[in-house]
Amino acid sequence: MTDSVALVTGASSGIGRAIARRLAADGMRVVAAARRIDRLHELAEESGGAIEPCALDVTDRDAVRRAVDDLVARHGRLDVFVANAGVMPLSRLDAGLVGEWDRMIDVNIRGLLYGIAAALPHFHATGSGHLVTIASIGAHAVSPTAAVYCGTKYAAWAITEGLRLESPPGIRVTTISPGVVHSELAETISDPHARTVMAEYRRNAIAPESIADAVAYAVGQAPDVDVNEIVVRPVRQR
């Protein structure tokens, strides 16, 4: 992976931050994108220059396109796009938190689509590239308080699988579906009932570096190997 170029969204904390660190440690040039640019500057300093900060809101379609185009203009290529940005303000449907539902749809689904729309022309131009989506175990199983979140993650899984089926052989597509991971996602939950449920659910969370390892494994395979999906979850999460 030495000299390859990757863009990781949602890289200011949790899984995204761990992915950016791991890919940079493996020799890739990493552009870490998120809204909290101060955290990205800290990450860049820690990396000794292997990671570049990029202020980005994935719900802004034009901004995503510009970020990808600028990256390619500077580095001449985009090898890996990791669509990691996501939000998880869980609640029961009868709580009626429609604004939070909209936010999940905007970030978890539209944000992914905008990333695909921005990266795909460059992948097709070179005949190569790797799109990695960070979905969730919620793409495979629905739980109370998580109906909308699981819906967005199933959509992410389906969109990524559709891209894999449509892509020419030189373009690889991978879905990583994490189980419970230590992150800031649960802090966005405003519904009291959902917060209580999630506090118990997260007792057996694993480190975000476990997900970064899975991403590194997928992108580090030979060009003729496409790792379609990896599910990574705590041993105690059955």
C-alpha positions as CSV (number, residue, x, y, z in Angstrom):
1,M,0.0,0.0,0.0
2,T,3.0,2.3,0.0
3,D,2.5,5.5,-1.9
4,S,-1.3,4.8,-2.3
5,V,-3.7,7.6,-1.5
6,A,-6.8,7.2,0.7
7,L,-9.6,9.5,1.9
8,V,-11.3,8.6,5.1
9,T,-14.5,10.4,6.1
10,G,-15.6,10.8,9.7
11,A,-12.0,10.7,10.7
12,S,-12.1,13.0,13.7
13,S,-12.9,10.2,16.2
14,G,-13.6,6.6,16.8
15,I,-13.5,4.2,13.9
16,G,-12.6,6.8,11.3
17,R,-9.6,8.1,13.4
18,A,-8.4,4.5,13.9
19,I,-8.7,3.7,10.2
20,A,-6.8,6.9,9.2
21,R,-4.0,6.0,11.7
22,R,-3.7,2.4,10.5
23,L,-3.6,3.2,6.8
24,A,-1.0,5.8,7.4
25,A,1.0,3.4,9.5
26,D,0.8,0.9,6.6
27,G,2.4,3.5,4.3
28,M,-0.5,5.2,2.6
29,R,-0.9,8.9,2.1
30,V,-4.2,9.6,4.0
31,V,-6.6,12.5,3.8
32,A,-8.6,12.6,7.0
33,A,-12.0,14.3,6.5
34,A,-14.5,15.5,9.0
35,R,-16.3,18.6,10.3
36,R,-14.1,19.0,13.4
37,I,-11.0,20.3,11.8
38,D,-9.2,21.0,15.1
39,R,-9.2,17.2,15.8
40,L,-7.9,16.5,12.4
41,H,-5.0,18.9,12.8
42,E,-4.1,17.0,16.0
43,L,-4.3,13.7,14.1
44,A,-2.1,15.1,11.3
45,E,0.5,16.3,13.8
46,E,0.5,12.9,15.5
47,S,1.2,11.2,12.1
48,G,4.3,13.2,11.4
49,G,2.8,14.4,8.1
50,A,1.4,11.1,6.8
51,I,-2.1,12.4,7.3
52,E,-3.6,15.5,5.8
53,P,-6.6,17.2,7.5
54,C,-9.7,18.1,5.4
55,A,-12.7,20.0,6.7
56,L,-15.7,18.3,5.2
57,D,-19.4,17.9,5.8
58,V,-20.5,14.7,3.9
59,T,-24.0,16.0,3.5
60,D,-22.8,18.8,1.2
61,R,-22.6,17.1,-2.2
62,D,-20.5,19.9,-3.8
63,A,-18.1,20.0,-0.9
64,V,-17.5,16.2,-1.2
65,R,-16.9,16.5,-4.9
66,R,-14.5,19.3,-4.4
67,A,-12.6,17.5,-1.7
68,V,-12.1,14.4,-3.9
69,D,-11.2,16.5,-7.0
70,D,-8.7,18.6,-5.0
71,L,-7.1,15.4,-3.5
72,V,-6.6,14.0,-7.0
73,A,-5.2,17.3,-8.3
74,R,-2.6,17.3,-5.5
75,H,-1.7,13.7,-5.4
76,G,-2.5,12.6,-9.0
77,R,-4.7,9.6,-7.8
78,L,-7.2,8.3,-5.4
79,D,-6.8,4.6,-4.5
80,V,-9.1,4.1,-1.5
81,F,-12.2,5.9,-0.4
82,V,-13.4,4.9,3.1
83,A,-17.0,6.0,3.6
84,N,-17.1,6.0,7.4
85,A,-19.0,9.1,8.5
86,G,-22.1,8.2,10.3
87,V,-24.5,9.2,13.1
88,M,-26.6,7.1,15.5
89,P,-29.2,9.1,17.5
90,L,-31.4,6.1,18.4
91,S,-35.0,6.4,19.6
92,R,-38.2,4.5,19.4
93,L,-40.4,5.4,16.4
94,D,-43.2,6.6,18.7
95,A,-40.8,9.2,20.1
96,G,-41.3,11.0,16.8
97,L,-37.8,12.5,16.6
98,V,-38.2,13.2,12.9
99,G,-35.3,15.7,12.8
100,E,-32.9,13.0,14.1
101,W,-34.3,10.6,11.5
102,D,-33.5,13.1,8.8
103,R,-30.0,13.6,10.0
104,M,-29.3,9.8,9.9
105,I,-30.7,9.7,6.4
106,D,-28.6,12.7,5.3
107,V,-25.3,11.4,6.8
108,N,-25.6,7.6,6.6
109,I,-27.2,7.4,3.2
110,R,-26.7,10.6,1.2
111,G,-23.2,11.0,2.6
112,L,-22.3,7.6,1.2
113,L,-23.9,8.3,-2.1
114,Y,-22.1,11.7,-2.5
115,G,-18.8,9.9,-1.8
116,I,-19.5,7.3,-4.4
117,A,-20.5,10.0,-6.9
118,A,-17.3,11.9,-6.3
119,A,-14.9,9.0,-6.2
120,L,-16.3,6.8,-9.0
121,P,-15.3,9.0,-12.0
122,H,-11.7,8.9,-10.8
123,F,-11.8,5.2,-10.3
124,H,-13.2,4.7,-13.8
125,A,-10.5,7.0,-15.3
126,T,-7.7,4.9,-13.9
127,G,-9.5,1.6,-14.0
128,S,-8.8,0.9,-10.4
129,G,-9.8,2.0,-6.9
130,H,-11.3,0.6,-3.7
131,L,-14.5,1.8,-2.0
132,V,-14.9,0.7,1.6
133,T,-18.2,1.4,3.4
134,I,-18.4,1.2,7.2
135,A,-22.0,-0.1,7.6
136,S,-23.0,-1.9,10.9
137,I,-24.3,-5.1,12.3
138,G,-27.5,-3.1,12.2
139,A,-27.5,-3.8,8.5
140,H,-28.3,-7.4,9.3
141,A,-30.4,-7.2,12.5
142,V,-33.0,-4.7,13.8
143,S,-33.4,-3.9,17.5
144,P,-35.8,-1.7,19.4
145,T,-34.9,2.0,19.3
146,A,-32.7,1.3,16.2
147,A,-35.3,1.0,13.4
148,V,-34.3,4.1,11.5
149,Y,-30.6,3.6,12.1
150,C,-30.7,0.0,11.0
151,G,-32.7,1.2,7.9
152,T,-30.0,3.6,7.0
153,K,-27.3,0.9,7.5
154,Y,-29.2,-1.7,5.5
155,A,-29.4,1.0,2.7
156,A,-25.7,1.5,3.0
157,W,-25.1,-2.2,2.7
158,A,-27.4,-2.5,-0.3
159,I,-25.9,0.5,-2.1
160,T,-22.4,-0.8,-1.6
161,E,-23.3,-4.3,-2.8
162,G,-25.0,-2.8,-5.8
163,L,-21.8,-0.9,-6.6
164,R,-19.8,-4.0,-6.3
165,L,-22.0,-5.8,-8.8
166,E,-21.9,-2.9,-11.2
167,S,-18.1,-2.2,-11.0
168,P,-15.6,-3.4,-13.6
169,P,-12.9,-5.9,-12.3
170,G,-10.3,-3.2,-11.5
171,I,-12.6,-1.5,-9.0
172,R,-13.0,-3.3,-5.6
173,V,-15.8,-2.7,-3.2
174,T,-16.0,-3.8,0.5
175,T,-18.5,-3.5,3.3
176,I,-17.3,-3.6,6.9
177,S,-20.1,-4.2,9.4
178,P,-19.0,-3.5,12.9
179,G,-20.7,-4.7,16.0
180,V,-20.5,-2.7,19.2
181,V,-17.4,-0.5,19.2
182,H,-16.0,2.1,21.6
183,S,-16.9,5.5,19.9
184,E,-18.8,8.8,20.4
185,L,-21.8,7.6,18.4
186,A,-23.9,6.8,21.6
187,E,-23.3,10.4,22.8
188,T,-25.6,11.7,20.1
189,I,-28.6,9.8,21.5
190,S,-31.0,12.4,23.0
191,D,-33.9,10.0,23.8
192,P,-33.6,8.9,27.5
193,H,-34.9,5.4,27.0
194,A,-32.6,4.7,24.1
195,R,-29.6,6.0,26.1
196,T,-30.4,3.6,28.9
197,V,-30.7,0.7,26.5
198,M,-27.5,1.6,24.7
199,A,-25.5,2.0,27.9
200,E,-26.2,-1.7,28.7
201,Y,-25.7,-2.8,25.1
202,R,-22.3,-1.2,24.9
203,R,-20.8,-2.9,28.0
204,N,-18.9,-5.4,25.7
205,A,-17.7,-2.9,23.1
206,I,-14.4,-3.6,21.3
207,A,-11.7,-1.1,20.3
208,P,-12.0,0.9,17.0
209,E,-8.6,-0.5,16.0
210,S,-10.3,-3.8,15.4
211,I,-12.3,-2.3,12.6
212,A,-9.2,-0.5,11.3
213,D,-7.5,-3.9,11.1
214,A,-10.4,-5.2,9.0
215,V,-10.1,-2.3,6.6
216,A,-6.4,-2.7,6.3
217,Y,-6.8,-6.4,5.6
218,A,-9.4,-5.7,2.8
219,V,-7.4,-2.9,1.0
220,G,-4.1,-4.8,1.5
221,Q,-5.1,-7.8,-0.7
222,A,-3.8,-8.4,-4.1
223,P,-5.5,-6.5,-6.9
224,D,-7.4,-9.6,-8.1
225,V,-8.9,-10.2,-4.6
226,D,-12.1,-8.4,-3.6
227,V,-13.1,-8.9,0.1
228,N,-16.8,-8.4,-0.2
229,E,-17.8,-8.0,3.4
230,I,-16.4,-8.4,6.9
231,V,-18.5,-8.6,10.1
232,V,-16.5,-7.7,13.2
233,R,-18.1,-7.8,16.6
234,P,-17.3,-8.6,20.3
235,V,-17.2,-12.2,21.2
236,R,-20.0,-11.6,23.7
237,Q,-22.3,-10.0,21.1
238,R,-24.0,-13.0,19.6
